[in-house]
Amino acid sequence: MKARFGELARLLVIIVVLAGTGGWVAAPAQAQRGATRPRVLMPQGPVREIIRKNCTACHGIDDYAFFSLDRAGWQKLIETKHKTGDLSIPDKDKSLLLDWIVSKFGPETKPFPRTYVAPEITTFFSDPEAKRLLDRACTTCHDSERINTSRRTEEGWRVLAVDMRERGAQLTDEELERLVEWLGRVKGTNQNQ
């Protein structure tokens, strides 16, 4: 009994020390900040049915955005990923699928980055600061009405901002995250609806 009490006391001391040093506080916060993933919209029409029947039973379509390949590259990737013969798409359907994939994720597009992990921010934008950054980084390519009429979750804004940065928007990681936080707060979605 005394030995068991001694073990519990030592464990309690370790817990108090770890909690006091912040050893446990930092780890969960960092673990929650995962890599940003693209969100690919499902196409309409026949390609949607091909994807629904042949692709989404095993995996999503968001990973397509990590590539920018020509038709031969996409065909090879699909064949490589399905070596076991578990994919038997009729040639006509495969041709339609490849046409769509190349039109959305062809060699002229820029692949979504695989390595962006959102850093934690400790300062937040005021409305004027955010608007100045939007004017500098966003409205050089499109008008602010596009942003003002959009509503997205914070993660939705992050995916969009990372994509825009890949297309040329001049944003540091900290600016991007501060902007995402502001957009999520000011132009976010109403979670209660």
MODELLER restraints for C-alpha pairs under 7 A, 6 or more apart:
rsr = mdl.restraints
at = mdl.atoms
rsr.add(forms.Gaussian(group=physical.xy_distance, feature=features.Distance(at['CA:18:A'], at['CA:24:A']), mean=6.35, stdev=0.5))
rsr.add(forms.Gaussian(group=physical.xy_distance, feature=features.Distance(at['CA:33:A'], at['CA:117:A']), mean=6.99, stdev=0.5))
rsr.add(forms.Gaussian(group=physical.xy_distance, feature=features.Distance(at['CA:33:A'], at['CA:118:A']), mean=6.23, stdev=0.5))
rsr.add(forms.Gaussian(group=physical.xy_distance, feature=features.Distance(at['CA:34:A'], at['CA:117:A']), mean=5.97, stdev=0.5))
rsr.add(forms.Gaussian(group=physical.xy_distance, feature=features.Distance(at['CA:34:A'], at['CA:118:A']), mean=7.00, stdev=0.5))
rsr.add(forms.Gaussian(group=physical.xy_distance, feature=features.Distance(at['CA:35:A'], at['CA:115:A']), mean=6.88, stdev=0.5))
rsr.add(forms.Gaussian(group=physical.xy_distance, feature=features.Distance(at['CA:35:A'], at['CA:116:A']), mean=5.78, stdev=0.5))
rsr.add(forms.Gaussian(group=physical.xy_distance, feature=features.Distance(at['CA:35:A'], at['CA:117:A']), mean=4.32, stdev=0.5))
rsr.add(forms.Gaussian(group=physical.xy_distance, feature=features.Distance(at['CA:35:A'], at['CA:118:A']), mean=6.62, stdev=0.5))
rsr.add(forms.Gaussian(group=physical.xy_distance, feature=features.Distance(at['CA:36:A'], at['CA:116:A']), mean=6.25, stdev=0.5))
rsr.add(forms.Gaussian(group=physical.xy_distance, feature=features.Distance(at['CA:36:A'], at['CA:117:A']), mean=6.17, stdev=0.5))
rsr.add(forms.Gaussian(group=physical.xy_distance, feature=features.Distance(at['CA:36:A'], at['CA:159:A']), mean=6.33, stdev=0.5))
rsr.add(forms.Gaussian(group=physical.xy_distance, feature=features.Distance(at['CA:37:A'], at['CA:159:A']), mean=6.63, stdev=0.5))
rsr.add(forms.Gaussian(group=physical.xy_distance, feature=features.Distance(at['CA:38:A'], at['CA:62:A']), mean=5.88, stdev=0.5))
rsr.add(forms.Gaussian(group=physical.xy_distance, feature=features.Distance(at['CA:38:A'], at['CA:65:A']), mean=6.53, stdev=0.5))
rsr.add(forms.Gaussian(group=physical.xy_distance, feature=features.Distance(at['CA:38:A'], at['CA:112:A']), mean=6.79, stdev=0.5))
rsr.add(forms.Gaussian(group=physical.xy_distance, feature=features.Distance(at['CA:38:A'], at['CA:159:A']), mean=5.85, stdev=0.5))
rsr.add(forms.Gaussian(group=physical.xy_distance, feature=features.Distance(at['CA:39:A'], at['CA:62:A']), mean=5.34, stdev=0.5))
rsr.add(forms.Gaussian(group=physical.xy_distance, feature=features.Distance(at['CA:40:A'], at['CA:61:A']), mean=6.40, stdev=0.5))
rsr.add(forms.Gaussian(group=physical.xy_distance, feature=features.Distance(at['CA:40:A'], at['CA:62:A']), mean=4.91, stdev=0.5))
rsr.add(forms.Gaussian(group=physical.xy_distance, feature=features.Distance(at['CA:42:A'], at['CA:48:A']), mean=6.45, stdev=0.5))
rsr.add(forms.Gaussian(group=physical.xy_distance, feature=features.Distance(at['CA:47:A'], at['CA:96:A']), mean=6.46, stdev=0.5))
rsr.add(forms.Gaussian(group=physical.xy_distance, feature=features.Distance(at['CA:47:A'], at['CA:97:A']), mean=5.88, stdev=0.5))
rsr.add(forms.Gaussian(group=physical.xy_distance, feature=features.Distance(at['CA:50:A'], at['CA:93:A']), mean=6.49, stdev=0.5))
rsr.add(forms.Gaussian(group=physical.xy_distance, feature=features.Distance(at['CA:54:A'], at['CA:89:A']), mean=6.98, stdev=0.5))
rsr.add(forms.Gaussian(group=physical.xy_distance, feature=features.Distance(at['CA:64:A'], at['CA:105:A']), mean=6.96, stdev=0.5))
rsr.add(forms.Gaussian(group=physical.xy_distance, feature=features.Distance(at['CA:65:A'], at['CA:105:A']), mean=6.36, stdev=0.5))
rsr.add(forms.Gaussian(group=physical.xy_distance, feature=features.Distance(at['CA:65:A'], at['CA:111:A']), mean=5.75, stdev=0.5))
rsr.add(forms.Gaussian(group=physical.xy_distance, feature=features.Distance(at['CA:65:A'], at['CA:112:A']), mean=5.63, stdev=0.5))
rsr.add(forms.Gaussian(group=physical.xy_distance, feature=features.Distance(at['CA:66:A'], at['CA:111:A']), mean=4.84, stdev=0.5))
rsr.add(forms.Gaussian(group=physical.xy_distance, feature=features.Distance(at['CA:66:A'], at['CA:112:A']), mean=4.86, stdev=0.5))
rsr.add(forms.Gaussian(group=physical.xy_distance, feature=features.Distance(at['CA:66:A'], at['CA:113:A']), mean=6.67, stdev=0.5))
rsr.add(forms.Gaussian(group=physical.xy_distance, feature=features.Distance(at['CA:66:A'], at['CA:114:A']), mean=6.85, stdev=0.5))
rsr.add(forms.Gaussian(group=physical.xy_distance, feature=features.Distance(at['CA:67:A'], at['CA:105:A']), mean=6.48, stdev=0.5))
rsr.add(forms.Gaussian(group=physical.xy_distance, feature=features.Distance(at['CA:67:A'], at['CA:111:A']), mean=4.96, stdev=0.5))
rsr.add(forms.Gaussian(group=physical.xy_distance, feature=features.Distance(at['CA:68:A'], at['CA:105:A']), mean=4.86, stdev=0.5))
rsr.add(forms.Gaussian(group=physical.xy_distance, feature=features.Distance(at['CA:68:A'], at['CA:106:A']), mean=4.78, stdev=0.5))
rsr.add(forms.Gaussian(group=physical.xy_distance, feature=features.Distance(at['CA:68:A'], at['CA:107:A']), mean=4.79, stdev=0.5))
rsr.add(forms.Gaussian(group=physical.xy_distance, feature=features.Distance(at['CA:68:A'], at['CA:109:A']), mean=5.79, stdev=0.5))
rsr.add(forms.Gaussian(group=physical.xy_distance, feature=features.Distance(at['CA:68:A'], at['CA:110:A']), mean=6.20, stdev=0.5))
rsr.add(forms.Gaussian(group=physical.xy_distance, feature=features.Distance(at['CA:68:A'], at['CA:111:A']), mean=5.41, stdev=0.5))
rsr.add(forms.Gaussian(group=physical.xy_distance, feature=features.Distance(at['CA:69:A'], at['CA:102:A']), mean=6.97, stdev=0.5))
rsr.add(forms.Gaussian(group=physical.xy_distance, feature=features.Distance(at['CA:69:A'], at['CA:105:A']), mean=6.58, stdev=0.5))
rsr.add(forms.Gaussian(group=physical.xy_distance, feature=features.Distance(at['CA:69:A'], at['CA:106:A']), mean=4.86, stdev=0.5))
rsr.add(forms.Gaussian(group=physical.xy_distance, feature=features.Distance(at['CA:69:A'], at['CA:107:A']), mean=4.74, stdev=0.5))
rsr.add(forms.Gaussian(group=physical.xy_distance, feature=features.Distance(at['CA:70:A'], at['CA:102:A']), mean=6.20, stdev=0.5))
rsr.add(forms.Gaussian(group=physical.xy_distance, feature=features.Distance(at['CA:70:A'], at['CA:106:A']), mean=5.28, stdev=0.5))
rsr.add(forms.Gaussian(group=physical.xy_distance, feature=features.Distance(at['CA:70:A'], at['CA:107:A']), mean=5.33, stdev=0.5))
rsr.add(forms.Gaussian(group=physical.xy_distance, feature=features.Distance(at['CA:71:A'], at['CA:98:A']), mean=6.53, stdev=0.5))
rsr.add(forms.Gaussian(group=physical.xy_distance, feature=features.Distance(at['CA:71:A'], at['CA:102:A']), mean=6.02, stdev=0.5))
rsr.add(forms.Gaussian(group=physical.xy_distance, feature=features.Distance(at['CA:112:A'], at['CA:163:A']), mean=6.48, stdev=0.5))
rsr.add(forms.Gaussian(group=physical.xy_distance, feature=features.Distance(at['CA:118:A'], at['CA:177:A']), mean=6.87, stdev=0.5))
rsr.add(forms.Gaussian(group=physical.xy_distance, feature=features.Distance(at['CA:121:A'], at['CA:174:A']), mean=6.86, stdev=0.5))
rsr.add(forms.Gaussian(group=physical.xy_distance, feature=features.Distance(at['CA:121:A'], at['CA:177:A']), mean=6.86, stdev=0.5))
rsr.add(forms.Gaussian(group=physical.xy_distance, feature=features.Distance(at['CA:121:A'], at['CA:178:A']), mean=6.81, stdev=0.5))
rsr.add(forms.Gaussian(group=physical.xy_distance, feature=features.Distance(at['CA:124:A'], at['CA:178:A']), mean=5.69, stdev=0.5))
rsr.add(forms.Gaussian(group=physical.xy_distance, feature=features.Distance(at['CA:125:A'], at['CA:178:A']), mean=6.13, stdev=0.5))
rsr.add(forms.Gaussian(group=physical.xy_distance, feature=features.Distance(at['CA:125:A'], at['CA:182:A']), mean=6.26, stdev=0.5))
rsr.add(forms.Gaussian(group=physical.xy_distance, feature=features.Distance(at['CA:130:A'], at['CA:179:A']), mean=6.27, stdev=0.5))
rsr.add(forms.Gaussian(group=physical.xy_distance, feature=features.Distance(at['CA:137:A'], at['CA:169:A']), mean=5.22, stdev=0.5))
rsr.add(forms.Gaussian(group=physical.xy_distance, feature=features.Distance(at['CA:137:A'], at['CA:170:A']), mean=5.48, stdev=0.5))
rsr.add(forms.Gaussian(group=physical.xy_distance, feature=features.Distance(at['CA:137:A'], at['CA:171:A']), mean=6.77, stdev=0.5))
rsr.add(forms.Gaussian(group=physical.xy_distance, feature=features.Distance(at['CA:138:A'], at['CA:169:A']), mean=6.39, stdev=0.5))
rsr.add(forms.Gaussian(group=physical.xy_distance, feature=features.Distance(at['CA:150:A'], at['CA:187:A']), mean=7.00, stdev=0.5))
rsr.add(forms.Gaussian(group=physical.xy_distance, feature=features.Distance(at['CA:151:A'], at['CA:187:A']), mean=5.33, stdev=0.5))
rsr.add(forms.Gaussian(group=physical.xy_distance, feature=features.Distance(at['CA:151:A'], at['CA:188:A']), mean=5.11, stdev=0.5))
rsr.add(forms.Gaussian(group=physical.xy_distance, feature=features.Distance(at['CA:151:A'], at['CA:189:A']), mean=5.52, stdev=0.5))
rsr.add(forms.Gaussian(group=physical.xy_distance, feature=features.Distance(at['CA:152:A'], at['CA:184:A']), mean=6.88, stdev=0.5))
rsr.add(forms.Gaussian(group=physical.xy_distance, feature=features.Distance(at['CA:152:A'], at['CA:187:A']), mean=6.85, stdev=0.5))
rsr.add(forms.Gaussian(group=physical.xy_distance, feature=features.Distance(at['CA:152:A'], at['CA:188:A']), mean=4.92, stdev=0.5))
rsr.add(forms.Gaussian(group=physical.xy_distance, feature=features.Distance(at['CA:152:A'], at['CA:189:A']), mean=5.43, stdev=0.5))
rsr.add(forms.Gaussian(group=physical.xy_distance, feature=features.Distance(at['CA:153:A'], at['CA:184:A']), mean=5.74, stdev=0.5))
rsr.add(forms.Gaussian(group=physical.xy_distance, feature=features.Distance(at['CA:153:A'], at['CA:188:A']), mean=5.17, stdev=0.5))
rsr.add(forms.Gaussian(group=physical.xy_distance, feature=features.Distance(at['CA:153:A'], at['CA:189:A']), mean=5.57, stdev=0.5))
rsr.add(forms.Gaussian(group=physical.xy_distance, feature=features.Distance(at['CA:154:A'], at['CA:180:A']), mean=6.12, stdev=0.5))
rsr.add(forms.Gaussian(group=physical.xy_distance, feature=features.Distance(at['CA:154:A'], at['CA:181:A']), mean=6.48, stdev=0.5))
rsr.add(forms.Gaussian(group=physical.xy_distance, feature=features.Distance(at['CA:154:A'], at['CA:184:A']), mean=4.34, stdev=0.5))
rsr.add(forms.Gaussian(group=physical.xy_distance, feature=features.Distance(at['CA:154:A'], at['CA:188:A']), mean=6.65, stdev=0.5))
rsr.add(forms.Gaussian(group=physical.xy_distance, feature=features.Distance(at['CA:157:A'], at['CA:180:A']), mean=5.72, stdev=0.5))
rsr.add(forms.Gaussian(group=physical.xy_distance, feature=features.Distance(at['CA:157:A'], at['CA:183:A']), mean=6.87, stdev=0.5))
rsr.add(forms.Gaussian(group=physical.xy_distance, feature=features.Distance(at['CA:157:A'], at['CA:184:A']), mean=6.84, stdev=0.5))
rsr.add(forms.Gaussian(group=physical.xy_distance, feature=features.Distance(at['CA:158:A'], at['CA:180:A']), mean=5.62, stdev=0.5))
rsr.add(forms.Gaussian(group=physical.xy_distance, feature=features.Distance(at['CA:161:A'], at['CA:176:A']), mean=6.77, stdev=0.5))
rsr.add(forms.Gaussian(group=physical.xy_distance, feature=features.Distance(at['CA:165:A'], at['CA:171:A']), mean=6.47, stdev=0.5))
